[in-house]
């Protein structure tokens, strides 16, 4: 897992964005035409994937945490997850949460590994 933690962080961000896309396609209303979470998570995935710095995966972790907190404080977050608004919304919520939780955890691991490797040099 150590060697691939950065890649898992990227995949988690993309999966989280896909989950938001499913929510959008299922009719969940967002404040603007394209859900900002999709753009933010995809930009974060590009950042983590294209930058060489050892702290870059921490950005993916922070974005994952940001989406998780947003989900928890949203008045419809838990309702979406448990199926109050339909099966497709529940599936989108599950996919989103699995993705951002993956990004959160693996981003921390990748950042830690980057600093450990630098310390050994």
SERO-4910 file (N, C-alpha, C, O; in steps of 0.05 Angstrom, whole numbers):
BEGIN
 pado doro    nc1    nc2    nc3   cac1   cac2   cac3    cc1    cc2    cc3    oc1    oc2    oc3
  Unk    A     17    -24      0      0      0      0     17     25      0     10     45    -12
  Unk    A     41     24     13     57     48     16     64     60    -12     62     84    -16
  Unk    A     74     42    -30     84     52    -55     62     64    -72     67     81    -90
  Unk    A     37     56    -68     16     65    -85     -4     84    -71    -25     91    -82
  Unk    A      3     93    -48    -16    110    -32    -23    136    -47    -46    144    -46
  Unk    A     -3    148    -61     -9    172    -76    -30    166    -98    -49    182   -102
  Unk    A    -26    144   -112    -45    136   -133    -73    131   -122    -93    139   -133
  Unk    A    -74    118    -99   -100    113    -86   -113    139    -78   -138    141    -79
  Unk    A    -98    158    -70   -109    184    -63   -122    197    -88   -144    207    -86
  Unk    A   -108    195   -110   -119    206   -136   -145    191   -143   -165    203   -150
  Unk    A   -144    165   -142   -167    149   -148   -191    155   -130   -213    158   -139
  Unk    A   -185    159   -104   -206    166    -85   -219    192    -92   -244    195    -90
  Unk    A   -203    212   -100   -215    238   -108   -232    235   -133   -253    247   -134
  Unk    A   -223    220   -152   -238    216   -177   -264    201   -171   -285    207   -182
  Unk    A   -263    180   -154   -287    165   -146   -306    183   -131   -331    182   -136
  Unk    A   -296    200   -113   -313    219   -100   -327    238   -119   -351    244   -116
  Unk    A   -313    247   -139   -325    264   -160   -346    249   -176   -367    260   -182
  Unk    A   -341    224   -181   -361    207   -195   -386    204   -179   -408    205   -189
  Unk    A   -383    201   -152   -406    199   -135   -423    224   -136   -447    223   -136
  Unk    A   -409    247   -136   -424    273   -138   -438    274   -165   -460    284   -167
  Unk    A   -425    264   -186   -438    263   -212   -463    247   -212   -483    254   -225
  Unk    A   -463    224   -198   -487    208   -196   -508    223   -181   -532    221   -188
  Unk    A   -501    237   -160   -521    253   -145   -533    274   -163   -557    278   -163
  Unk    A   -517    287   -179   -526    307   -198   -545    295   -218   -566    306   -224
  Unk    A   -537    272   -230   -554    259   -250   -580    248   -238   -600    245   -252
  Unk    A   -580    244   -211   -604    234   -197   -623    256   -190   -644    251   -179
  Unk    A   -615    281   -196   -634    303   -191   -628    319   -166   -644    337   -159
  Unk    A   -606    313   -152   -599    330   -128   -592    358   -138   -577    361   -157
  Unk    A   -603    377   -125   -598    405   -133   -572    415   -122   -565    410    -98
  Unk    A   -557    430   -138   -532    442   -130   -533    472   -135   -550    481   -151
  Unk    A   -516    488   -122   -519    517   -124   -512    528   -151   -522    550   -158
  Unk    A   -497    514   -167   -491    524   -195   -495    501   -214   -500    479   -206
  Unk    A   -494    507   -240   -500    487   -260   -484    462   -258   -495    440   -258
  Unk    A   -458    464   -255   -440    441   -250   -434    440   -221   -425    460   -210
  Unk    A   -438    417   -207   -432    416   -179   -403    424   -173   -385    412   -184
  Unk    A   -399    443   -155   -371    451   -150   -354    429   -139   -329    429   -143
  Unk    A   -365    410   -124   -350    388   -113   -336    372   -135   -313    362   -130
  Unk    A   -349    368   -157   -336    353   -179   -311    368   -188   -290    356   -191
  Unk    A   -314    394   -193   -291    409   -202   -268    410   -182   -245    407   -189
  Unk    A   -275    413   -157   -256    415   -135   -241    389   -132   -216    388   -130
  Unk    A   -255    366   -132   -242    340   -128   -225    333   -153   -203    322   -149
  Unk    A   -234    339   -177   -218    333   -201   -193    351   -202   -172    341   -210
  Unk    A   -196    376   -194   -173    393   -193   -153    383   -172   -128    384   -177
  Unk    A   -163    374   -150   -145    362   -129   -131    337   -139   -108    333   -133
  Unk    A   -145    320   -154   -133    296   -165   -111    304   -184    -89    291   -184
  Unk    A   -115    323   -201    -94    333   -219    -70    344   -204    -47    338   -211
  Unk    A    -76    359   -183    -54    371   -167    -37    349   -154    -13    349   -156
  Unk    A    -51    330   -141    -36    308   -128    -20    292   -148      2    283   -143
  Unk    A    -32    287   -172    -19    271   -192      4    285   -207     22    271   -216
  Unk    A      3    311   -209     22    325   -226     44    339   -211     63    349   -223
  Unk    A     42    342   -185     62    357   -170     81    337   -156     72    316   -148
  Unk    A    106    344   -154    126    326   -143    130    328   -113    144    312   -101
  Unk    A    118    348   -100    124    353    -72    113    331    -54     92    319    -59
  Unk    A    128    326    -33    120    304    -15     95    311      1     82    293     12
  Unk    A     87    336      3     63    344     17     39    345     -1     16    349      9
  Unk    A     42    341    -27     20    342    -45     -4    324    -38    -27    333    -40
  Unk    A      1    299    -30    -22    282    -23    -38    292      1    -62    285      4
  Unk    A    -26    309     17    -41    321     40    -64    339     29    -84    341     43
  Unk    A    -60    350      6    -82    366     -6   -105    348    -12   -128    355     -8
  Unk    A   -100    324    -22   -121    304    -27   -135    297     -1   -160    294     -1
  Unk    A   -120    293     20   -132    287     46   -150    310     56   -172    305     65
  Unk    A   -141    334     53   -157    357     62   -182    360     45   -203    366     56
  Unk    A   -181    355     19   -205    356      3   -224    334     11   -249    338     12
  Unk    A   -214    310     17   -231    289     26   -245    296     52   -269    292     56
  Unk    A   -230    308     71   -241    317     96   -262    338     92   -283    338    105
  Unk    A   -256    357     74   -275    379     67   -302    368     58   -323    377     67
  Unk    A   -301    348     40   -326    336     30   -341    321     52   -365    322     54
  Unk    A   -326    306     69   -338    291     90   -352    310    110   -375    305    118
  Unk    A   -339    331    118   -351    351    136   -376    363    123   -396    367    136
  Unk    A   -373    370     97   -396    381     83   -420    362     83   -443    370     87
  Unk    A   -414    336     79   -435    316     80   -448    315    107   -473    314    110
  Unk    A   -432    316    128   -442    313    155   -459    337    164   -478    334    179
  Unk    A   -451    361    155   -467    385    163   -490    391    144   -507    408    151
  Unk    A   -491    378    122   -513    382    103   -539    371    115   -539    349    126
  Unk    A   -561    387    113   -586    377    124   -597    353    109   -614    338    119
  Unk    A   -587    348     84   -597    325     69   -576    303     66   -582    282     54
  Unk    A   -553    306     77   -531    287     74   -538    259     83   -537    240     68
  Unk    A   -546    256    108   -552    229    119   -577    218    106   -579    194    100
  Unk    A   -597    235    100   -621    226     86   -615    216     58   -626    196     50
  Unk    A   -596    229     45   -588    219     19   -575    192     21   -579    174      5
  Unk    A   -559    188     42   -544    163     45   -562    140     52   -559    118     41
  Unk    A   -582    144     69   -600    122     77   -623    117     58   -639     99     63
  Unk    A   -625    132     36   -645    126     16   -670    142     18   -690    135      5
  Unk    A   -671    163     34   -695    179     36   -703    192     10   -726    199      5
  Unk    A   -684    196     -8   -689    210    -33   -685    192    -58   -680    201    -80
  Unk    A   -686    166    -53   -684    147    -75   -658    131    -75   -638    138    -63
  Unk    A   -660    108    -89   -637     90    -90   -613    102   -104   -590     98    -95
  Unk    A   -618    116   -126   -595    127   -141   -580    148   -125   -556    151   -127
  Unk    A   -595    164   -109   -582    184    -92   -566    170    -70   -544    179    -63
  Unk    A   -577    149    -59   -563    134    -39   -537    122    -50   -516    123    -37
  Unk    A   -538    110    -74   -515     98    -87   -494    120    -92   -470    116    -87
  Unk    A   -503    143   -102   -484    165   -107   -471    174    -81   -447    180    -81
  Unk    A   -486    175    -59   -474    183    -34   -454    163    -24   -433    171    -14
  Unk    A   -460    137    -27   -441    117    -18   -415    119    -34   -394    118    -23
  Unk    A   -418    121    -61   -394    123    -78   -378    148    -71   -353    146    -69
  Unk    A   -391    170    -67   -377    195    -59   -362    191    -33   -338    198    -31
  Unk    A   -375    180    -13   -362    177     13   -339    156     13   -319    161     25
  Unk    A   -343    134     -2   -321    115     -4   -297    128    -17   -274    125     -8
  Unk    A   -302    144    -38   -280    158    -52   -265    178    -34   -241    177    -32
  Unk    A   -280    195    -21   -267    216     -5   -254    204     21   -234    215     30
  Unk    A   -266    183     32   -253    170     55   -227    157     46   -207    157     61
  Unk    A   -227    145     23   -202    133     12   -181    155      8   -158    151     16
  Unk    A   -189    177     -4   -170    199     -8   -160    210     19   -136    216     21
  Unk    A   -177    212     39   -169    222     65   -147    204     77   -126    213     85
  Unk    A   -153    178     78   -135    159     92   -109    156     75    -87    158     87
  Unk    A   -111    151     50    -87    145     34    -70    170     29    -46    169     26
  Unk    A    -83    193     29    -68    218     28    -50    222     52    -27    232     49
  Unk    A    -60    216     75    -44    217    100    -21    197     98      2    204    105
  Unk    A    -27    173     89     -6    153     87     15    161     67     39    159     72
  Unk    A      7    171     44     26    180     23     43    203     33     67    204     27
  Unk    A     31    222     47     47    244     57     67    235     78     90    243     77
  Unk    A     58    218     96     76    207    116    100    192    103    123    195    111
  Unk    A     93    176     83    114    161     69    134    179     55    158    174     54
  Unk    A    123    201     43    141    220     30    161    233     49    184    237     42
  Unk    A    151    240     73    169    252     92    188    231    104    211    238    111
  Unk    A    180    206    108    198    185    118    220    180     98    243    177    106
  Unk    A    213    179     72    233    174     52    253    197     51    277    192     47
  Unk    A    244    221     54    262    244     54    281    244     78    304    252     77
  Unk    A    271    234    101    287    233    125    309    212    124    329    214    137
  Unk    A    304    191    107    324    170    105    347    178     86    368    165     87
  Unk    A    344    199     71    365    207     52    387    221     65    406    230     52
***
